[in-house]
Amino acid sequence: MKTKIFYFLVIVASIGCQVDNYPSPKLTLSGAIVDSSTGQSVPSSGSNGGSFIEVFQGSSGQPLLFNTRPDGTFENSRVFPGNYKIVPIGPFSPVTDTFMANIETDEKINFKVIPNVTLTLSVLSAIDSVAQVKISFNKANNGKQLLSVGVVWSTYPFPNVNVFPGGKIIIDKSNLTGAVQGERSYTLSRLDPKNVYYVRAFALTQNPGSYYNYSVQDSLGMK
């Protein structure tokens, strides 16, 4: 009886080893979400409420989710070979709703989109504990109502409207009804002259998911 049990355990262990020996995913899928008019990557808030990529393999209805970095790029180094349907989600309208890819080697794919809003930020001055900044916004996607614009800053890189340690946020909803483009200036006060601050402009349009558009990050050191 003991001999039979021993052989049974050996067989189970052998099967377990065979299952464990399946190859792990080793391919890398990387790329960026880019503005179709400029070719520049579209900034995101990052992992906290930012844009992401839905990746469906074969006929699976359950996607893998790849978060984009704050600069709009993404990378996942644990992808199986196969046929994939890829859908970018965020504060933009994809030029092509769905991308199909047959991934057999490492792939880099850039997804062209129309951002809801494009933004730039300029630091006008930074003296003692006060800084002056100017933002410019252009509603590239005219089908989206502009709800708010503003600026957020932090002592850590890539602040967003939800996370800005050591900093603050200014949310501006004034005179935006029907606005397509414009400029706004803001005063950042009570800054610590010993710190470096990271600053981004942002804008919110009426969109499913309430995703925010962001400017490229700038930094300021007090003089």
Contacts in CASP RR format, 6 or more apart in sequence:
PFRMAT RR
TARGET T0000
AUTHOR 0000-0000-0000
METHOD contacts of the structure
MODEL  1
MKTKIFYFLVIVASIGCQVDNYPSPKLTLSGAIVDSSTGQSVPSSGSNGG
SFIEVFQGSSGQPLLFNTRPDGTFENSRVFPGNYKIVPIGPFSPVTDTFM
ANIETDEKINFKVIPNVTLTLSVLSAIDSVAQVKISFNKANNGKQLLSVG
VVWSTYPFPNVNVFPGGKIIIDKSNLTGAVQGERSYTLSRLDPKNVYYVR
AFALTQNPGSYYNYSVQDSLGMK
24 78 0 8 1.000
25 78 0 8 1.000
25 79 0 8 1.000
25 80 0 8 1.000
26 77 0 8 1.000
26 78 0 8 1.000
27 77 0 8 1.000
27 79 0 8 1.000
27 80 0 8 1.000
27 81 0 8 1.000
27 103 0 8 1.000
27 104 0 8 1.000
27 105 0 8 1.000
27 106 0 8 1.000
27 107 0 8 1.000
28 75 0 8 1.000
28 76 0 8 1.000
28 77 0 8 1.000
28 79 0 8 1.000
28 106 0 8 1.000
28 107 0 8 1.000
29 55 0 8 1.000
29 66 0 8 1.000
29 75 0 8 1.000
29 76 0 8 1.000
29 79 0 8 1.000
29 103 0 8 1.000
29 106 0 8 1.000
29 107 0 8 1.000
29 109 0 8 1.000
30 73 0 8 1.000
30 74 0 8 1.000
30 75 0 8 1.000
30 76 0 8 1.000
30 106 0 8 1.000
30 107 0 8 1.000
30 108 0 8 1.000
30 109 0 8 1.000
31 73 0 8 1.000
31 74 0 8 1.000
31 75 0 8 1.000
31 108 0 8 1.000
31 109 0 8 1.000
31 110 0 8 1.000
31 111 0 8 1.000
32 41 0 8 1.000
32 42 0 8 1.000
32 68 0 8 1.000
32 71 0 8 1.000
32 72 0 8 1.000
32 73 0 8 1.000
32 74 0 8 1.000
32 110 0 8 1.000
32 111 0 8 1.000
33 41 0 8 1.000
33 42 0 8 1.000
33 44 0 8 1.000
33 51 0 8 1.000
33 68 0 8 1.000
33 72 0 8 1.000
33 74 0 8 1.000
33 88 0 8 1.000
33 92 0 8 1.000
33 110 0 8 1.000
33 111 0 8 1.000
33 113 0 8 1.000
34 40 0 8 1.000
34 41 0 8 1.000
34 42 0 8 1.000
34 110 0 8 1.000
34 111 0 8 1.000
34 112 0 8 1.000
34 113 0 8 1.000
35 41 0 8 1.000
35 42 0 8 1.000
35 112 0 8 1.000
35 113 0 8 1.000
35 114 0 8 1.000
35 115 0 8 1.000
35 118 0 8 1.000
35 140 0 8 1.000
36 95 0 8 1.000
36 112 0 8 1.000
36 113 0 8 1.000
36 114 0 8 1.000
37 114 0 8 1.000
37 140 0 8 1.000
39 110 0 8 1.000
39 112 0 8 1.000
41 71 0 8 1.000
41 72 0 8 1.000
41 73 0 8 1.000
42 51 0 8 1.000
42 72 0 8 1.000
42 91 0 8 1.000
42 92 0 8 1.000
42 113 0 8 1.000
42 115 0 8 1.000
42 213 0 8 1.000
43 70 0 8 1.000
43 71 0 8 1.000
43 72 0 8 1.000
43 200 0 8 1.000
43 213 0 8 1.000
43 214 0 8 1.000
43 215 0 8 1.000
43 216 0 8 1.000
43 217 0 8 1.000
44 50 0 8 1.000
44 51 0 8 1.000
44 68 0 8 1.000
44 69 0 8 1.000
44 70 0 8 1.000
44 71 0 8 1.000
44 72 0 8 1.000
44 90 0 8 1.000
44 214 0 8 1.000
45 70 0 8 1.000
45 158 0 8 1.000
45 160 0 8 1.000
45 161 0 8 1.000
45 162 0 8 1.000
45 212 0 8 1.000
45 214 0 8 1.000
46 67 0 8 1.000
46 68 0 8 1.000
46 69 0 8 1.000
46 70 0 8 1.000
46 158 0 8 1.000
46 160 0 8 1.000
47 67 0 8 1.000
48 160 0 8 1.000
48 162 0 8 1.000
48 163 0 8 1.000
49 160 0 8 1.000
49 162 0 8 1.000
49 211 0 8 1.000
50 67 0 8 1.000
50 68 0 8 1.000
50 90 0 8 1.000
50 160 0 8 1.000
50 211 0 8 1.000
50 212 0 8 1.000
51 67 0 8 1.000
51 68 0 8 1.000
51 72 0 8 1.000
51 88 0 8 1.000
51 89 0 8 1.000
51 90 0 8 1.000
51 91 0 8 1.000
51 92 0 8 1.000
51 211 0 8 1.000
52 65 0 8 1.000
52 66 0 8 1.000
52 67 0 8 1.000
52 68 0 8 1.000
52 74 0 8 1.000
52 88 0 8 1.000
52 89 0 8 1.000
52 90 0 8 1.000
53 65 0 8 1.000
53 66 0 8 1.000
53 68 0 8 1.000
53 74 0 8 1.000
53 86 0 8 1.000
53 87 0 8 1.000
53 88 0 8 1.000
53 89 0 8 1.000
53 111 0 8 1.000
54 63 0 8 1.000
54 64 0 8 1.000
54 65 0 8 1.000
54 86 0 8 1.000
54 87 0 8 1.000
54 88 0 8 1.000
54 89 0 8 1.000
55 63 0 8 1.000
55 64 0 8 1.000
55 65 0 8 1.000
55 66 0 8 1.000
55 76 0 8 1.000
55 79 0 8 1.000
55 84 0 8 1.000
55 85 0 8 1.000
55 86 0 8 1.000
56 62 0 8 1.000
56 63 0 8 1.000
56 64 0 8 1.000
56 84 0 8 1.000
56 85 0 8 1.000
56 86 0 8 1.000
56 87 0 8 1.000
57 64 0 8 1.000
57 80 0 8 1.000
57 82 0 8 1.000
57 83 0 8 1.000
57 84 0 8 1.000
58 82 0 8 1.000
58 83 0 8 1.000
58 84 0 8 1.000
58 85 0 8 1.000
63 87 0 8 1.000
64 76 0 8 1.000
66 74 0 8 1.000
66 75 0 8 1.000
66 76 0 8 1.000
67 74 0 8 1.000
68 74 0 8 1.000
70 157 0 8 1.000
70 158 0 8 1.000
70 160 0 8 1.000
70 214 0 8 1.000
70 217 0 8 1.000
71 216 0 8 1.000
79 103 0 8 1.000
81 103 0 8 1.000
81 104 0 8 1.000
82 102 0 8 1.000
82 103 0 8 1.000
82 104 0 8 1.000
83 100 0 8 1.000
83 101 0 8 1.000
83 102 0 8 1.000
83 103 0 8 1.000
84 100 0 8 1.000
84 101 0 8 1.000
84 102 0 8 1.000
84 103 0 8 1.000
85 98 0 8 1.000
85 99 0 8 1.000
85 100 0 8 1.000
86 98 0 8 1.000
86 99 0 8 1.000
86 100 0 8 1.000
86 101 0 8 1.000
86 109 0 8 1.000
86 111 0 8 1.000
87 94 0 8 1.000
87 97 0 8 1.000
87 98 0 8 1.000
87 99 0 8 1.000
88 94 0 8 1.000
88 99 0 8 1.000
88 111 0 8 1.000
88 113 0 8 1.000
90 207 0 8 1.000
90 209 0 8 1.000
90 211 0 8 1.000
91 115 0 8 1.000
91 116 0 8 1.000
91 117 0 8 1.000
91 205 0 8 1.000
91 207 0 8 1.000
91 211 0 8 1.000
91 212 0 8 1.000
91 213 0 8 1.000
92 113 0 8 1.000
92 114 0 8 1.000
92 115 0 8 1.000
92 116 0 8 1.000
92 141 0 8 1.000
92 213 0 8 1.000
93 113 0 8 1.000
93 114 0 8 1.000
93 116 0 8 1.000
93 141 0 8 1.000
94 111 0 8 1.000
94 112 0 8 1.000
94 113 0 8 1.000
95 112 0 8 1.000
95 113 0 8 1.000
95 114 0 8 1.000
96 112 0 8 1.000
99 109 0 8 1.000
99 111 0 8 1.000
101 107 0 8 1.000
101 109 0 8 1.000
114 140 0 8 1.000
114 141 0 8 1.000
115 140 0 8 1.000
115 141 0 8 1.000
115 213 0 8 1.000
116 139 0 8 1.000
116 140 0 8 1.000
116 141 0 8 1.000
116 144 0 8 1.000
116 203 0 8 1.000
116 205 0 8 1.000
116 207 0 8 1.000
116 211 0 8 1.000
116 213 0 8 1.000
117 137 0 8 1.000
117 138 0 8 1.000
117 139 0 8 1.000
117 140 0 8 1.000
117 141 0 8 1.000
117 144 0 8 1.000
117 146 0 8 1.000
117 149 0 8 1.000
117 203 0 8 1.000
117 205 0 8 1.000
117 213 0 8 1.000
118 137 0 8 1.000
118 138 0 8 1.000
118 140 0 8 1.000
118 213 0 8 1.000
119 135 0 8 1.000
119 136 0 8 1.000
119 137 0 8 1.000
119 138 0 8 1.000
119 149 0 8 1.000
119 201 0 8 1.000
119 202 0 8 1.000
119 203 0 8 1.000
119 213 0 8 1.000
119 214 0 8 1.000
119 215 0 8 1.000
120 135 0 8 1.000
120 136 0 8 1.000
120 201 0 8 1.000
120 215 0 8 1.000
120 216 0 8 1.000
121 133 0 8 1.000
121 134 0 8 1.000
121 135 0 8 1.000
121 136 0 8 1.000
121 151 0 8 1.000
121 199 0 8 1.000
121 200 0 8 1.000
121 201 0 8 1.000
121 215 0 8 1.000
121 216 0 8 1.000
121 218 0 8 1.000
122 133 0 8 1.000
122 134 0 8 1.000
122 135 0 8 1.000
122 136 0 8 1.000
122 218 0 8 1.000
123 131 0 8 1.000
123 132 0 8 1.000
123 133 0 8 1.000
123 199 0 8 1.000
123 218 0 8 1.000
123 220 0 8 1.000
124 131 0 8 1.000
124 132 0 8 1.000
124 133 0 8 1.000
124 134 0 8 1.000
124 185 0 8 1.000
125 131 0 8 1.000
125 132 0 8 1.000
126 132 0 8 1.000
126 191 0 8 1.000
126 220 0 8 1.000
126 221 0 8 1.000
126 222 0 8 1.000
126 223 0 8 1.000
127 222 0 8 1.000
127 223 0 8 1.000
128 193 0 8 1.000
128 222 0 8 1.000
128 223 0 8 1.000
129 189 0 8 1.000
129 190 0 8 1.000
129 191 0 8 1.000
129 192 0 8 1.000
129 193 0 8 1.000
129 222 0 8 1.000
130 187 0 8 1.000
130 188 0 8 1.000
130 189 0 8 1.000
130 191 0 8 1.000
131 187 0 8 1.000
131 188 0 8 1.000
131 191 0 8 1.000
131 197 0 8 1.000
131 220 0 8 1.000
131 222 0 8 1.000
132 185 0 8 1.000
132 186 0 8 1.000
132 187 0 8 1.000
132 188 0 8 1.000
133 151 0 8 1.000
133 185 0 8 1.000
133 186 0 8 1.000
133 188 0 8 1.000
133 199 0 8 1.000
133 201 0 8 1.000
133 218 0 8 1.000
134 183 0 8 1.000
134 184 0 8 1.000
134 185 0 8 1.000
134 186 0 8 1.000
135 149 0 8 1.000
135 150 0 8 1.000
135 151 0 8 1.000
135 183 0 8 1.000
135 184 0 8 1.000
135 185 0 8 1.000
135 186 0 8 1.000
135 201 0 8 1.000
135 215 0 8 1.000
136 181 0 8 1.000
136 182 0 8 1.000
136 183 0 8 1.000
137 146 0 8 1.000
137 149 0 8 1.000
137 181 0 8 1.000
137 182 0 8 1.000
137 183 0 8 1.000
137 184 0 8 1.000
137 201 0 8 1.000
137 203 0 8 1.000
138 180 0 8 1.000
138 181 0 8 1.000
138 182 0 8 1.000
139 146 0 8 1.000
139 179 0 8 1.000
139 180 0 8 1.000
139 181 0 8 1.000
139 205 0 8 1.000
141 205 0 8 1.000
142 180 0 8 1.000
144 205 0 8 1.000
144 206 0 8 1.000
144 207 0 8 1.000
145 178 0 8 1.000
145 205 0 8 1.000
145 206 0 8 1.000
146 176 0 8 1.000
146 178 0 8 1.000
146 179 0 8 1.000
146 180 0 8 1.000
146 203 0 8 1.000
146 204 0 8 1.000
146 205 0 8 1.000
147 173 0 8 1.000
147 176 0 8 1.000
147 204 0 8 1.000
147 205 0 8 1.000
147 206 0 8 1.000
148 171 0 8 1.000
148 172 0 8 1.000
148 173 0 8 1.000
148 176 0 8 1.000
148 203 0 8 1.000
148 204 0 8 1.000
149 172 0 8 1.000
149 176 0 8 1.000
149 184 0 8 1.000
149 201 0 8 1.000
149 202 0 8 1.000
149 203 0 8 1.000
149 204 0 8 1.000
150 169 0 8 1.000
150 170 0 8 1.000
150 171 0 8 1.000
150 172 0 8 1.000
150 184 0 8 1.000
150 186 0 8 1.000
150 201 0 8 1.000
150 202 0 8 1.000
150 203 0 8 1.000
151 169 0 8 1.000
151 170 0 8 1.000
151 186 0 8 1.000
151 188 0 8 1.000
151 199 0 8 1.000
151 200 0 8 1.000
151 201 0 8 1.000
151 202 0 8 1.000
152 159 0 8 1.000
152 160 0 8 1.000
152 161 0 8 1.000
152 164 0 8 1.000
152 167 0 8 1.000
152 168 0 8 1.000
152 169 0 8 1.000
152 170 0 8 1.000
152 199 0 8 1.000
152 200 0 8 1.000
152 202 0 8 1.000
153 159 0 8 1.000
153 164 0 8 1.000
153 167 0 8 1.000
153 168 0 8 1.000
153 169 0 8 1.000
153 188 0 8 1.000
153 197 0 8 1.000
153 198 0 8 1.000
153 199 0 8 1.000
153 200 0 8 1.000
154 163 0 8 1.000
154 164 0 8 1.000
154 165 0 8 1.000
154 166 0 8 1.000
154 167 0 8 1.000
154 197 0 8 1.000
154 198 0 8 1.000
155 165 0 8 1.000
155 166 0 8 1.000
155 167 0 8 1.000
155 195 0 8 1.000
155 196 0 8 1.000
155 197 0 8 1.000
155 198 0 8 1.000
156 165 0 8 1.000
156 166 0 8 1.000
156 198 0 8 1.000
157 198 0 8 1.000
157 217 0 8 1.000
158 198 0 8 1.000
158 200 0 8 1.000
158 217 0 8 1.000
159 165 0 8 1.000
159 167 0 8 1.000
159 169 0 8 1.000
159 198 0 8 1.000
159 199 0 8 1.000
159 200 0 8 1.000
160 200 0 8 1.000
160 202 0 8 1.000
160 212 0 8 1.000
160 214 0 8 1.000
161 169 0 8 1.000
161 171 0 8 1.000
161 202 0 8 1.000
161 204 0 8 1.000
161 212 0 8 1.000
167 197 0 8 1.000
168 188 0 8 1.000
170 186 0 8 1.000
170 188 0 8 1.000
172 184 0 8 1.000
172 186 0 8 1.000
188 197 0 8 1.000
188 199 0 8 1.000
191 197 0 8 1.000
191 222 0 8 1.000
192 222 0 8 1.000
193 221 0 8 1.000
193 222 0 8 1.000
194 222 0 8 1.000
195 221 0 8 1.000
195 222 0 8 1.000
196 219 0 8 1.000
196 220 0 8 1.000
196 221 0 8 1.000
197 219 0 8 1.000
197 220 0 8 1.000
197 221 0 8 1.000
198 217 0 8 1.000
198 218 0 8 1.000
198 219 0 8 1.000
199 217 0 8 1.000
199 218 0 8 1.000
199 219 0 8 1.000
199 220 0 8 1.000
200 214 0 8 1.000
200 215 0 8 1.000
200 216 0 8 1.000
200 217 0 8 1.000
200 218 0 8 1.000
201 214 0 8 1.000
201 215 0 8 1.000
202 212 0 8 1.000
202 213 0 8 1.000
202 214 0 8 1.000
202 215 0 8 1.000
203 212 0 8 1.000
203 213 0 8 1.000
204 210 0 8 1.000
204 212 0 8 1.000
204 213 0 8 1.000
205 213 0 8 1.000
END
